[in-house]
Amino acid sequence: MVTNIQKYNEHSLFESMMARFDHAAELLNLDPNLYKILRTPSREIAVNMPILRVSGDMETFVGYRVQHNVARGTMQGG
């Protein structure tokens, strides 16, 4: 038996999560204005971290933190 969850794109974690959110919003008959607010991130932070490998090569990694909704107050954790 194939569930609705299995039909989502499992190759991209973000796309899979957003598809699940869209499906839940549809099932809940979420108000379109609230849907727009919840689907759009409040903040996005990207940092670049240069790392010197043992081989002597320099490689840069990108880290992200996205906060989707701060309606309940300051976010904690990380």
N, CA, C and O atoms as a Tinker XYZ file with bonds, in Angstrom:
   312  protein
     1  N      0.835000   -1.178000    0.000000    73     2
     2  CA     0.000000    0.000000    0.000000    64     1     3
     3  C      0.882000    1.245000    0.000000    63     2     4     5
     4  O      1.789000    1.349000    0.826000    81     3
     5  N      0.639000    2.184000   -0.902000    73     3     6
     6  CA     1.402000    3.420000   -0.986000    64     5     7
     7  C      0.637000    4.499000   -0.230000    63     6     8     9
     8  O     -0.524000    4.779000   -0.529000    81     7
     9  N      1.300000    5.100000    0.750000    73     7    10
    10  CA     0.651000    6.168000    1.513000    64     9    11
    11  C      0.914000    7.502000    0.829000    63    10    12    13
    12  O      1.777000    7.604000   -0.043000    81    11
    13  N      0.166000    8.519000    1.228000    73    11    14
    14  CA     0.370000    9.857000    0.668000    64    13    15
    15  C      1.773000   10.369000    0.948000    63    14    16    17
    16  O      2.340000   11.094000    0.131000    81    15
    17  N      2.340000   10.004000    2.087000    73    15    18
    18  CA     3.676000   10.465000    2.455000    64    17    19
    19  C      4.715000    9.909000    1.486000    63    18    20    21
    20  O      5.683000   10.603000    1.176000    81    19
    21  N      4.547000    8.698000    1.005000    73    19    22
    22  CA     5.533000    8.076000    0.130000    64    21    23
    23  C      5.610000    8.732000   -1.240000    63    22    24    25
    24  O      6.611000    8.559000   -1.936000    81    23
    25  N      4.599000    9.474000   -1.650000    73    23    26
    26  CA     4.614000   10.086000   -2.967000    64    25    27
    27  C      5.481000   11.338000   -3.019000    63    26    28    29
    28  O      5.771000   11.835000   -4.107000    81    27
    29  N      5.904000   11.865000   -1.858000    73    27    30
    30  CA     6.705000   13.074000   -1.836000    64    29    31
    31  C      8.131000   12.776000   -2.281000    63    30    32    33
    32  O      8.613000   11.649000   -2.167000    81    31
    33  N      8.791000   13.806000   -2.789000    73    31    34
    34  CA    10.165000   13.688000   -3.262000    64    33    35
    35  C     11.100000   13.484000   -2.071000    63    34    36    37
    36  O     11.332000   14.420000   -1.305000    81    35
    37  N     11.627000   12.307000   -1.908000    73    35    38
    38  CA    12.506000   12.014000   -0.772000    64    37    39
    39  C     13.969000   12.349000   -1.075000    63    38    40    41
    40  O     14.842000   12.119000   -0.238000    81    39
    41  N     14.243000   12.892000   -2.272000    73    39    42
    42  CA    15.614000   13.244000   -2.621000    64    41    43
    43  C     16.020000   14.592000   -2.025000    63    42    44    45
    44  O     17.209000   14.845000   -1.832000    81    43
    45  N     15.067000   15.440000   -1.737000    73    43    46
    46  CA    15.340000   16.728000   -1.126000    64    45    47
    47  C     14.556000   16.813000    0.177000    63    46    48    49
    48  O     13.325000   16.810000    0.168000    81    47
    49  N     15.257000   16.889000    1.275000    73    47    50
    50  CA    14.605000   16.951000    2.578000    64    49    51
    51  C     13.699000   18.176000    2.673000    63    50    52    53
    52  O     12.587000   18.091000    3.194000    81    51
    53  N     14.174000   19.315000    2.171000    73    51    54
    54  CA    13.385000   20.545000    2.229000    64    53    55
    55  C     12.110000   20.415000    1.403000    63    54    56    57
    56  O     11.024000   20.734000    1.888000    81    55
    57  N     12.228000   19.949000    0.156000    73    55    58
    58  CA    11.043000   19.801000   -0.703000    64    57    59
    59  C     10.063000   18.797000   -0.110000    63    58    60    61
    60  O      8.851000   18.992000   -0.187000    81    59
    61  N     10.576000   17.738000    0.472000    73    59    62
    62  CA     9.728000   16.726000    1.094000    64    61    63
    63  C      8.960000   17.321000    2.276000    63    62    64    65
    64  O      7.763000   17.081000    2.431000    81    63
    65  N      9.656000   18.096000    3.102000    73    63    66
    66  CA     9.020000   18.719000    4.259000    64    65    67
    67  C      7.970000   19.730000    3.819000    63    66    68    69
    68  O      6.889000   19.790000    4.404000    81    67
    69  N      8.273000   20.524000    2.798000    73    67    70
    70  CA     7.318000   21.523000    2.325000    64    69    71
    71  C      6.087000   20.858000    1.703000    63    70    72    73
    72  O      4.976000   21.368000    1.847000    81    71
    73  N      6.269000   19.738000    1.020000    73    71    74
    74  CA     5.135000   19.004000    0.460000    64    73    75
    75  C      4.236000   18.486000    1.583000    63    74    76    77
    76  O      3.011000   18.511000    1.465000    81    75
    77  N      4.844000   18.021000    2.660000    73    75    78
    78  CA     4.068000   17.557000    3.810000    64    77    79
    79  C      3.306000   18.720000    4.461000    63    78    80    81
    80  O      2.151000   18.571000    4.859000    81    79
    81  N      3.964000   19.865000    4.560000    73    79    82
    82  CA     3.306000   21.049000    5.116000    64    81    83
    83  C      2.118000   21.449000    4.247000    63    82    84    85
    84  O      1.035000   21.729000    4.763000    81    83
    85  N      2.318000   21.477000    2.927000    73    83    86
    86  CA     1.235000   21.834000    2.008000    64    85    87
    87  C      0.054000   20.876000    2.163000    63    86    88    89
    88  O     -1.104000   21.294000    2.173000    81    87
    89  N      0.366000   19.594000    2.282000    73    87    90
    90  CA    -0.681000   18.583000    2.431000    64    89    91
    91  C     -1.446000   18.786000    3.749000    63    90    92    93
    92  O     -2.674000   18.703000    3.772000    81    91
    93  N     -0.724000   19.049000    4.835000    73    91    94
    94  CA    -1.369000   19.280000    6.143000    64    93    95
    95  C     -2.225000   20.538000    6.101000    63    94    96    97
    96  O     -3.329000   20.552000    6.644000    81    95
    97  N     -1.727000   21.602000    5.459000    73    95    98
    98  CA    -2.493000   22.844000    5.357000    64    97    99
    99  C     -3.783000   22.617000    4.582000    63    98   100   101
   100  O     -4.827000   23.174000    4.921000    81    99
   101  N     -3.706000   21.799000    3.545000    73    99   102
   102  CA    -4.891000   21.483000    2.762000    64   101   103
   103  C     -5.906000   20.694000    3.587000    63   102   104   105
   104  O     -7.102000   20.982000    3.547000    81   103
   105  N     -5.426000   19.701000    4.334000    73   103   106
   106  CA    -6.321000   18.892000    5.163000    64   105   107
   107  C     -6.993000   19.722000    6.260000    63   106   108   109
   108  O     -8.140000   19.465000    6.627000    81   107
   109  N     -6.274000   20.712000    6.776000    73   107   110
   110  CA    -6.795000   21.560000    7.850000    64   109   111
   111  C     -7.611000   22.737000    7.342000    63   110   112   113
   112  O     -8.158000   23.506000    8.132000    81   111
   113  N     -7.696000   22.881000    6.015000    73   111   114
   114  CA    -8.350000   24.056000    5.425000    64   113   115
   115  C     -7.778000   25.341000    6.021000    63   114   116   117
   116  O     -8.516000   26.241000    6.423000    81   115
   117  N     -6.447000   25.406000    6.068000    73   115   118
   118  CA    -5.747000   26.546000    6.652000    64   117   119
   119  C     -6.063000   27.816000    5.870000    63   118   120   121
   120  O     -6.077000   27.812000    4.639000    81   119
   121  N     -6.314000   28.893000    6.592000    73   119   122
   122  CA    -6.587000   30.187000    5.972000    64   121   123
   123  C     -5.425000   30.549000    5.031000    63   122   124   125
   124  O     -4.268000   30.433000    5.436000    81   123
   125  N     -5.693000   30.980000    3.797000    73   123   126
   126  CA    -4.634000   31.289000    2.834000    64   125   127
   127  C     -3.631000   32.331000    3.332000    63   126   128   129
   128  O     -2.441000   32.232000    3.030000    81   127
   129  N     -4.092000   33.323000    4.088000    73   127   130
   130  CA    -3.164000   34.326000    4.615000    64   129   131
   131  C     -2.233000   33.736000    5.669000    63   130   132   133
   132  O     -1.042000   34.045000    5.686000    81   131
   133  N     -2.765000   32.893000    6.543000    73   131   134
   134  CA    -1.942000   32.223000    7.544000    64   133   135
   135  C     -0.968000   31.253000    6.870000    63   134   136   137
   136  O      0.179000   31.120000    7.296000    81   135
   137  N     -1.429000   30.584000    5.827000    73   135   138
   138  CA    -0.574000   29.673000    5.055000    64   137   139
   139  C      0.651000   30.408000    4.522000    63   138   140   141
   140  O      1.770000   29.907000    4.632000    81   139
   141  N      0.449000   31.597000    3.942000    73   139   142
   142  CA     1.567000   32.378000    3.396000    64   141   143
   143  C      2.563000   32.760000    4.494000    63   142   144   145
   144  O      3.777000   32.707000    4.293000    81   143
   145  N      2.030000   33.145000    5.660000    73   143   146
   146  CA     2.903000   33.542000    6.769000    64   145   147
   147  C      3.730000   32.359000    7.258000    63   146   148   149
   148  O      4.937000   32.488000    7.461000    81   147
   149  N      3.090000   31.209000    7.449000    73   147   150
   150  CA     3.786000   30.045000    7.987000    64   149   151
   151  C      4.760000   29.424000    6.992000    63   150   152   153
   152  O      5.759000   28.833000    7.402000    81   151
   153  N      4.492000   29.543000    5.697000    73   151   154
   154  CA     5.335000   28.904000    4.685000    64   153   155
   155  C      6.605000   29.713000    4.390000    63   154   156   157
   156  O      7.595000   29.167000    3.903000    81   155
   157  N      6.570000   31.013000    4.686000    73   155   158
   158  CA     7.707000   31.877000    4.388000    64   157   159
   159  C      8.551000   32.072000    5.644000    63   158   160   161
   160  O      8.016000   32.452000    6.685000    81   159
   161  N      9.858000   31.820000    5.568000    73   159   162
   162  CA    10.716000   31.984000    6.744000    64   161   163
   163  C     10.766000   33.428000    7.232000    63   162   164   165
   164  O     10.713000   34.368000    6.439000    81   163
   165  N     10.870000   33.589000    8.556000    73   163   166
   166  CA    11.032000   34.918000    9.145000    64   165   167
   167  C     12.469000   35.393000    9.008000    63   166   168   169
   168  O     12.723000   36.566000    8.735000    81   167
   169  N     13.406000   34.471000    9.202000    73   167   170
   170  CA    14.838000   34.802000    9.133000    64   169   171
   171  C     15.610000   33.664000    8.481000    63   170   172   173
   172  O     15.276000   32.489000    8.634000    81   171
   173  N     16.647000   34.046000    7.755000    73   171   174
   174  CA    17.569000   33.070000    7.189000    64   173   175
   175  C     18.983000   33.581000    7.451000    63   174   176   177
   176  O     19.297000   34.732000    7.150000    81   175
   177  N     19.821000   32.735000    8.004000    73   175   178
   178  CA    21.207000   33.089000    8.265000    64   177   179
   179  C     22.085000   32.062000    7.571000    63   178   180   181
   180  O     21.885000   30.858000    7.732000    81   179
   181  N     23.058000   32.533000    6.799000    73   179   182
   182  CA    24.015000   31.642000    6.142000    64   181   183
   183  C     25.422000   32.067000    6.559000    63   182   184   185
   184  O     25.737000   33.257000    6.572000    81   183
   185  N     26.251000   31.107000    6.893000    73   183   186
   186  CA    27.638000   31.383000    7.261000    64   185   187
   187  C     28.558000   30.532000    6.400000    63   186   188   189
   188  O     28.225000   29.400000    6.050000    81   187
   189  N     29.713000   31.081000    6.062000    73   187   190
   190  CA    30.737000   30.352000    5.310000    64   189   191
   191  C     31.886000   30.044000    6.245000    63   190   192   193
   192  O     32.392000   30.931000    6.933000    81   191
   193  N     32.302000   28.778000    6.272000    73   191   194
   194  CA    33.374000   28.366000    7.163000    64   193   195
   195  C     34.515000   27.756000    6.352000    63   194   196   197
   196  O     34.387000   26.641000    5.845000    81   195
   197  N     35.635000   28.480000    6.224000    73   195   198
   198  CA    36.784000   27.898000    5.531000    64   197   199
   199  C     37.495000   26.894000    6.448000    63   198   200   201
   200  O     37.776000   27.193000    7.608000    81   199
   201  N     37.775000   25.735000    5.926000    73   199   202
   202  CA    38.418000   24.668000    6.702000    64   201   203
   203  C     39.705000   24.254000    5.984000    63   202   204   205
   204  O     39.702000   24.018000    4.775000    81   203
   205  N     40.794000   24.168000    6.733000    73   203   206
   206  CA    42.066000   23.691000    6.177000    64   205   207
   207  C     42.143000   22.192000    6.409000    63   206   208   209
   208  O     42.182000   21.736000    7.552000    81   207
   209  N     42.165000   21.438000    5.341000    73   207   210
   210  CA    42.228000   19.975000    5.426000    64   209   211
   211  C     43.638000   19.520000    5.770000    63   210   212   213
   212  O     44.599000   20.273000    5.614000    81   211
   213  N     43.754000   18.292000    6.234000    73   211   214
   214  CA    45.051000   17.712000    6.575000    64   213   215
   215  C     45.958000   17.705000    5.349000    63   214   216   217
   216  O     47.175000   17.847000    5.468000    81   215
   217  N     45.358000   17.539000    4.172000    73   215   218
   218  CA    46.129000   17.500000    2.914000    64   217   219
   219  C     46.681000   18.869000    2.539000    63   218   220   221
   220  O     47.492000   18.973000    1.619000    81   219
   221  N     46.256000   19.919000    3.234000    73   219   222
   222  CA    46.703000   21.269000    2.925000    64   221   223
   223  C     45.711000   22.036000    2.061000    63   222   224   225
   224  O     45.871000   23.240000    1.862000    81   223
   225  N     44.693000   21.360000    1.547000    73   223   226
   226  CA    43.678000   22.017000    0.730000    64   225   227
   227  C     42.726000   22.822000    1.616000    63   226   228   229
   228  O     42.415000   22.430000    2.740000    81   227
   229  N     42.276000   23.950000    1.083000    73   227   230
   230  CA    41.298000   24.777000    1.783000    64   229   231
   231  C     39.933000   24.497000    1.158000    63   230   232   233
   232  O     39.790000   24.515000   -0.064000    81   231
   233  N     38.926000   24.239000    2.005000    73   231   234
   234  CA    37.576000   24.001000    1.521000    64   233   235
   235  C     36.616000   24.846000    2.347000    63   234   236   237
   236  O     36.785000   24.991000    3.557000    81   235
   237  N     35.609000   25.400000    1.682000    73   235   238
   238  CA    34.632000   26.238000    2.362000    64   237   239
   239  C     33.301000   25.508000    2.441000    63   238   240   241
   240  O     32.793000   25.007000    1.437000    81   239
   241  N     32.742000   25.455000    3.644000    73   239   242
   242  CA    31.439000   24.842000    3.880000    64   241   243
   243  C     30.440000   25.945000    4.223000    63   242   244   245
   244  O     30.794000   26.947000    4.844000    81   243
   245  N     29.206000   25.750000    3.817000    73   243   246
   246  CA    28.154000   26.721000    4.103000    64   245   247
   247  C     27.211000   26.120000    5.136000    63   246   248   249
   248  O     26.768000   24.981000    4.992000    81   247
   249  N     26.906000   26.887000    6.177000    73   247   250
   250  CA    25.958000   26.462000    7.200000    64   249   251
   251  C     24.752000   27.386000    7.169000    63   250   252   253
   252  O     24.881000   28.579000    6.892000    81   251
   253  N     23.578000   26.831000    7.456000    73   251   254
   254  CA    22.333000   27.595000    7.405000    64   253   255
   255  C     21.553000   27.449000    8.702000    63   254   256   257
   256  O     21.586000   26.404000    9.352000    81   255
   257  N     20.856000   28.512000    9.063000    73   255   258
   258  CA    19.852000   28.447000   10.117000    64   257   259
   259  C     18.648000   29.224000    9.616000    63   258   260   261
   260  O     18.760000   30.392000    9.242000    81   259
   261  N     17.515000   28.577000    9.611000    73   259   262
   262  CA    16.292000   29.211000    9.125000    64   261   263
   263  C     15.262000   29.169000   10.244000    63   262   264   265
   264  O     15.006000   28.116000   10.829000    81   263
   265  N     14.680000   30.312000   10.533000    73   263   266
   266  CA    13.619000   30.409000   11.533000    64   265   267
   267  C     12.327000   30.729000   10.790000    63   266   268   269
   268  O     12.215000   31.774000   10.149000    81   267
   269  N     11.354000   29.825000   10.880000    73   267   270
   270  CA    10.143000   29.975000   10.086000    64   269   271
   271  C      9.090000   30.858000   10.741000    63   270   272   273
   272  O      8.341000   31.534000   10.036000    81   271
   273  N      9.013000   30.870000   12.051000    73   271   274
   274  CA     7.967000   31.659000   12.679000    64   273   275
   275  C      8.374000   31.975000   14.106000    63   274   276   277
   276  O      8.697000   31.076000   14.883000    81   275
   277  N      8.357000   33.257000   14.446000    73   275   278
   278  CA     8.721000   33.683000   15.799000    64   277   279
   279  C      7.503000   34.215000   16.557000    63   278   280   281
   280  O      7.651000   34.990000   17.503000    81   279
   281  N      6.303000   33.803000   16.145000    73   279   282
   282  CA     5.074000   34.314000   16.744000    64   281   283
   283  C      4.967000   33.992000   18.232000    63   282   284   285
   284  O      4.342000   34.740000   18.983000    81   283
   285  N      5.564000   32.899000   18.658000    73   283   286
   286  CA     5.478000   32.495000   20.076000    64   285   287
   287  C      6.622000   33.053000   20.907000    63   286   288   289
   288  O      6.770000   32.690000   22.074000    81   287
   289  N      7.430000   33.926000   20.329000    73   287   290
   290  CA     8.525000   34.537000   21.076000    64   289   291
   291  C      9.871000   34.124000   20.525000    63   290   292   293
   292  O      9.966000   33.525000   19.454000    81   291
   293  N     10.909000   34.454000   21.271000    73   291   294
   294  CA    12.270000   34.192000   20.861000    64   293   295
   295  C     12.521000   32.712000   20.679000    63   294   296   297
   296  O     12.092000   31.899000   21.498000    81   295
   297  N     13.215000   32.357000   19.607000    73   295   298
   298  CA    13.536000   30.939000   19.366000    64   297   299
   299  C     14.785000   30.578000   20.162000    63   298   300   301
   300  O     15.667000   31.410000   20.378000    81   299
   301  N     14.839000   29.338000   20.586000    73   299   302
   302  CA    15.978000   28.842000   21.344000    64   301   303
   303  C     16.548000   27.625000   20.651000    63   302   304   305
   304  O     15.931000   27.066000   19.745000    81   303
   305  N     17.702000   27.227000   21.073000    73   303   306
   306  CA    18.321000   26.050000   20.492000    64   305   307
   307  C     19.242000   26.447000   19.355000    63   306   308   309
   308  O     19.596000   27.616000   19.203000    81   307
   309  N     19.617000   25.475000   18.573000    73   307   310
   310  CA    20.513000   25.793000   17.470000    64   309   311
   311  C     21.047000   24.561000   16.828000    63   310   312
   312  O     21.822000   24.647000   15.876000    81   311
